[in-house]
Amino acid sequence: MSWKPTARVHRFGGLWKTLAFRLTAAYALAGLFLVFLATASLYFLTVTEMERSTGLFIADKLNVLRTMLRERPNDQDALEEEVELESAARRYEHFYIRLLDERNEPLLTTPTMADQLDLEQLNIQTEAHPGQTIRMKGMHGQAFRVMTGTAAVGLPPSTRIDTIQIAIDVSQQEEFLRRYRLCFFGILLGTFGVFPFVGYKIARRGIRPVEDMAATAHRITSTNLRERILTDGYPYELASLASTFNQMLDRLEGSFEQISRFSADIAHDLRTPVNNIRGEAEVGLARARTIAEYREVLESCLEEAVRLSHLVGSLLFLARAESPLAHLRREPVDVVELLGGMREYYEASAAEAGISLTSTASPEPVIAELDRTLVQRAVSNLVSNAVAHTPRGGSVVLAANAEPSAVRIEVSDTGIGIPPEALPKVFDRFFRLDSSRSQASGGTGLGLAIVQSIIQLHGGKVDIVSEVGQGTRVTLHMPTSAEPSANNN
């Protein structure tokens, strides 16, 4: 049976880790603290004001008696009225006065004062704290505030010094404060029960959007990426979080769709050459053939194997380019000279296709720290694409220009152009405008994706502008030197 307490401890340990519990505890503690602070402040303010009022009353009585003793020392009737009669007129706060001469013999005393206070103890207390208002218990447990002062009797030179003792009954004040304390603790007990309940309701209402987000995230799988969080009615902060979450889901959905298309395209592009090789081999083995026929079969298989090798090589290159460990072998490269080499390399194939291939560059060398092999591959892909999609009689132009701390390479053609809706997709892997033509020409749909990866690896960017029937211009922007942000470890 020892597992039960442990289970309860585990449940409680899990409970206090929940956001609802923590918010409830925070609301309850904050509310209790504020209520305690407010009621305690009011209590101490009331106590202070009562003591101040009592002190002012006693000081006023002292001043009145001092004035009477100084100016009218022989007006016995007025003194007796002040000392013996006025106290009875106060219903709740009775006060008592005793007038002592220089030998501490009583001259005047409020009636019943001796019944309410221990006069001997009164003398001891007041002598120990002259001129101060002190607390004192009466004969029947009442609470008193007492004070002693001196008064000059008569005018000089026949002046003597008498002692005035004043005691005021503050039992009603103490009773009021006692009831206040009871109400104070009652309010605290009430808030201790109410605030956690209210705090829990507020917390549950506050975290409901978070629970909705969690429920939406729980429903999301690799086959269900269409779920979205409805942000209507959410607070601004949570609405912003939900919007960010929805944007992340949009990106994930797009990535999954791209991966799905990518996987299907890979399967298709790998299956075609493999099936061709298999078909050629099966045909070659179906019956005995001449050496020339076997050679023709082997040449066809080799052609498909080369195509398959190029496809695999392109995929491996893209995978390495996206790796954080990818690095460049930078060296000073004359971009003008590089484009001239590309023009010479493709000049024969362009002439065979009836296309004019030229290069226009600044007369001065354009030097940049680049990976020569990779940049050659990127430019080669662009030139081969331009030649393949430019009809006979068209032209392809290569250009290089220096920019502040960057170099710009342009490959433009007068080809068939790209529709506007296809421009955002041309750098996607396996994207083809004309699948049949690309297959016939051996294209894999990876050329522009490789170009973009190479330029991004250099810390640059690729721009493309095209108009259907007018041609296409691709511009490569690359920094002339290695930048800290580039992945060139």
N, C-alpha and C positions, 0 to 999 in steps of 0.2 A: 504493500500500500504506500510505500515511500515515494512512489512516482507521482502521486497526486500533487503534493506541494511543489515538486519540481516543475510539473506541468503548469501549475498556476503561475509560478515565477516566470516560466518561459512566455506564457501568454501575456503577463504584465510587461515583461521585457520587450515583447513585440509591440505592445500597445503604446508604450511611451515613445517608441521610435516613429509612430505614425504622425503625419503632418496634422491631422485633425486633433489628436491628443495634445500636441505641442501648442497649436494655436489656441485650443480651449484653455489649457493651463496658463498661457500668456494672457489671454483676455481676462480670465478669472483673477489671476494675481494682480494684473494692472487695475482691474475694477476694485478689488478689495483694498489695494494700496491707496487708490484715490479716495474711496469712501472713508477709510481710516484716517487719511491725511485731512480730509475736509472736516469730519466730525471731531477729530482731536484738536484741530486748529480752532474750531468754534468753541470747544470746551475750554481750552486754555485762554482764549480770548474772553470768554465769559467770566472765568475765574479772575483773570487780571482786572477786568473792568469792575467786578464786584469789590475786589480788594482796594482798588483805586477809589471807588465811591465811598467805601467805609473809611479809608484813610482821610479823604477830603472832609467827610462829615466830622470825624474826630478832630481834625485840625481846625475846622470852622468853630467847633464848640470851644476848643482851647482859646482861640482868638477872641471869641465873645466874652468868655470868663476873664481873660487877661485884661480886656478893655474895661469891663465892669469893675474889676478889682483895682485897676489903676485910677480910673476916673471917678468911680462912685463906691469907694470902699465901705462907706457907712450906710449904703442903701441895702439894708438887710432883707427887706421884702423882695426886692428885685432878685437878689442872689438866691433866696429860698425858692422863688418861683422858677428860676432857671435850673436849680439843682434838684429840687424835690418834686416839682409839679409837671414840668414839660415832658419828662420821660413817660409819664402815664398816658400822654396824648398820642404816643406812637403805638400802633396796634401790633405790628409784626417785629419791628426792630427796637426793642426796649433798650434804653441806655441808662447807665448809672454813673453818678459823679460823686466823688468825695474830695472835700477841700480840707487840707491839712495845714497847720501852722508851722512855724519854724522848728518846733519841738516834735513835729509829726503827730500832734494831737488833732483829732478830727474837729473841724469847725462846723461843717455842713456835710450831710450824707443823704443821698437819695434813699427814701424808705425802701425796705425789702432788699437793699443791696447786700446786707449781711446774710440774708437767706439764700441769695443766689451765688455769691462768691465767697471763697475763703480769703478774707481780707489780709490775713497774715501772709498767706502765699502770694497774694496780690502785691504786697509790699516787696517781698523778696524778688518776684519776677520783674517788677518795674525798676527796682534799684539796679538789677543786673543789666537792664537794657534801657537806660534813660533816653527819652526822646524818640523811641522806636515803637511801632505798632507790633505787638506780639500776640500769639495765640495762647489761649488759656481755657481750661475746662472749668465749668461751673460746678456748684454743689450737687446738681442733679444731672450732670453729664452734658449740659448745654455747651455750645461752642461760643466763645467770646473773643473779641479783639479788644485789647487793653493798651492804654498808653498813658505815660506820665509826663507832665510838664511843670515848669515853674512859672510863677507869676509875681510881678512886683505889685505890692498893695500900697496904694496912695502915691502921692507925689513927693519928690525929694523936698526937704532932707529927711522926712519922717517915713521913709520907705522901708517896708519889710518884705521878705520873700516867703510866699506860701507855695504849697505843692498841690497840684490838681491831678487827680486820677480819674480817668474816663474809661468805662467799659461798655461795649455795645454787644448785645446779644445777636449773633449771626446764625442762630439755629435754622431759621427759615432759609437762609442762603445755602447752608450745608444740606438741608433736605432737598432743595431744588437741584443742587449739584449731584446728589445721590440719585435722584430720579433721572437726571440727564445721563449719568453713567449707565444706569440700567437700560435706558433707551439706546444709548451708544452701543452697548454690547448686543442688544437685540437687533439693531440694524446690521451689525457685523455678522451675526449668525444668519440673518435673513439673506444678506448678500452672499454669504458663503454657500448658501443653498441655491440661490437664484443665478448668480453670475456664471458658475460652471455650465448650467443648463443653457443660458442665453449664449454663452461663449461657444458651446458645442454647436448650437443651431447656426450661429454666424460662421463658425469654421466649416461646417458641412456645406453651407451655402457658398462659402468662398472657394472651397476646393472642388466644387462640383464640376467646373470647367476642366480642372486637372484630371478628374476621374473620366470625364468624357474623352479627353485626349488619350488617357491610358486605354480606355475601351476601344477607341479607334485604332490605336497602335496595336492592340491585341488582335484585332481582326485583319490586320495587314499581313499578307504572306507574299511569297514570290509570285503566286498566281492571282493575287488580289491586291493590286496597287491603286485601285480607283477610289478607295475610301478617302474622305476629306473631312476636316473638322469645320462645323458651322460656327462662325465667330459672332453671329448675331447675339447681342445682349451681353457679351463678355466685357469685363473691364478692359481698359486700354492696354495694360501690361499683358494680360492673358490673351487678348485679341492679337497683339503683336506676336506673342509666342506661337499662337495657333497659326497665324499667317506664315510665320517662318517655318513651322512644321509642315504646312501644306506645300510651301515652296520646295522643301526638302523632298516631300513625296513626289512632287512633279518631276524633280530631277531624277529621283530614283526610278520612277516609272519610265521616263525617257531613256535612262541608262539601261534598264532591263529590256525595254523594247529594242534598243540598239544592240544589246548583247544577243537577244534572241535572233534578230535579223543577221547579226554577225555570225552566230553559230550556224544558222541555216545557209548563209552564203559560203562559209568555209566548207560545210558538208557538200554543198553543190559543186564548188570549184575544185575540191579535192576528188570528188567522185567522178567528175567528167574525165580527167586524164587517166585515173586509175581504170575506169571502165574501158576507155580507149585502148590502153595497154593490154588489158585482159582480152578485149575483143580481137585485137591484132594477133595476140599470142594464140588464142583459140583457133582463129582462121588459119594461122601458119601451121598449127599442129593437126588440123583436120585431115590432111592428106600429104603425101610426099610432094615436095615442090623443088623447083630448080634453085640453084645458088642465087640467081638474080632475084627470084621471088622472096627467098629468105632474107636477102639483104634489104629488100624494100620493106619487109615487115619489121626488121630490126631498126631501120632508119625511122619508121613511123613511131615505134616504141621509144626510141631515143628522143625524138622530138617532143613526145608527150612527157617523158621523164624530165627533160630540160624545163618544160613549162611548169611541171609540178615542183621542180627544184626551185625555180624562181619564185613561185607562190609561197613555198615554205620559207625561203630566205627572206622574203618581204615581211611575212608574219613574225619571224624571229627578230628582224630588225625593229619592227614597231614595238614588240614586247621589250626589247632591250632599251629602246629610246624612252619608254615610260618608266623604266626602273630608276629609283633614286640614286643608284650607283652608276648610272650612265655617265660617261665622261667624254670629253673632246680632246683630240690631239691638235691643239691650235698651233698655227704657224703663220708668219706673214704671207699673205696671198695677194697677188695683183689681180683684182677682180676683172679688169679689162682684159688681161692676158688669158684668164680662165674662160671668159666668154668667147674670146677668139678661138680657143681650142675647141669649145663646144660647137661653134659655127663650122669649123673645118671638119669635125667628126660627123656632123649630120648633113653636110653640104651635099654629099652624093645621094643620099636617100631623098632629100628634099628636091633635088634636081630631077630625080627619077619620077617623083610624084608631081612635077610641074609646079613647084612652089619656090618662091624666092626667099632665101634665108640670108639675112644681113644682120650686122651688129653695129650699133652706134654708141660710142662711148667718148668720154672726155679724152683729150689728147694726153693729159697727165695721168700717170698711174694712180689707180685707186687701191690703196693698200689697207687691208684689214686682217686682224688675227682670227683666222677661221680654220675649221677642219676641212682641208682641201677636198679630201675624198667625199665627205658627206655633202658639201656644197655642190660638187660636181654631180653627184647623184641627184640632188634636188633640181638643179638646172636641167639635167638630162631628162628627168621625168617631165618637166614643163615643156621642153622643146619637142620631145616625142609626142606628147599629147597635142601640142599645137599643130605639128605636121600631120598627125593622124586625123584631125578634125578640121583641116583647112582644105577646101576643094582646089582642084587644079587651077592655076592662074592666080592663086592667092599669095600672101606673103607672111613671113614670120620675122619679127624684129627683136633682137636682143639689145638691151641697153644697161649701162652701169653708170651711176652717178654718186658722188660723195655728198653726204649730208653732215651737219654738225654732229660729231662723235658717232656717226652711223654711215652705213653704205646701203644704197638702194639698187636692186637688180630688177629689171622689168623684162618680161617675156610677153609680147603681144602678137596677136594674129588677126587675120581677116576671115576667120572660119565661120562655122555655123552658129556659134554663140551658145549661150546657156539661158534657158528660161528663168525669169526672176524667181519663180517659186522653187527652183532647184538650186539656186545659189547657196542658201544656207546649208545644203546637204553635200556639196561637192567634196568636202574634206572628210566626210564619213567613209569608213572602210567599206569596200565592195559596192559603193554607190556608182551606178552607171546610168548615163542618159539613154544610151542605146545598147541594151544588153546583147542583142544579136551581133551588132557590129563589133562590140568589145570582145566578144567571144571569138569572132572570126579573126580579129587582129591580134588575139593573144592577150588582151588586156584583162587585168584582175580586179580593177576598181580600187587598187591600193596606192596608185601613183601619187595623187594629191594628198592622201593621208600621210604618206612617207615624207612628202615635201613639208607639210605642216610640222611634223614631229622634228625634222632636222632643224627648221628655223626656230622653233620653240626651244630646242636644245641649245641653240646659240643665244637665247635670250631675246629673240626678235619676234616678228609677227608677219603674217601673210595677208595681203589684201587682194581681192579679186573683183573685177568689174567686167560685165559682159552684156551684150545686147544681141538678141536673136537676129541672125542674118548679117550682122556687122562685125562680129569678132569678140575676142576676149583679151583682157590684159591682166596678168598676174604680177603683183609687186611684192618683192621680198625685202623686208627691212631688218638689218642686223647691225648690232653695235660693232664698231671697228676694233674694240678691245674687250677682253674678258671682263664681265661684270660680276659683282658679288652674288647677284641673284641667279646667275646662270649656273647650271648644273655641270660644272667642270671641275670636279674634285681632282 
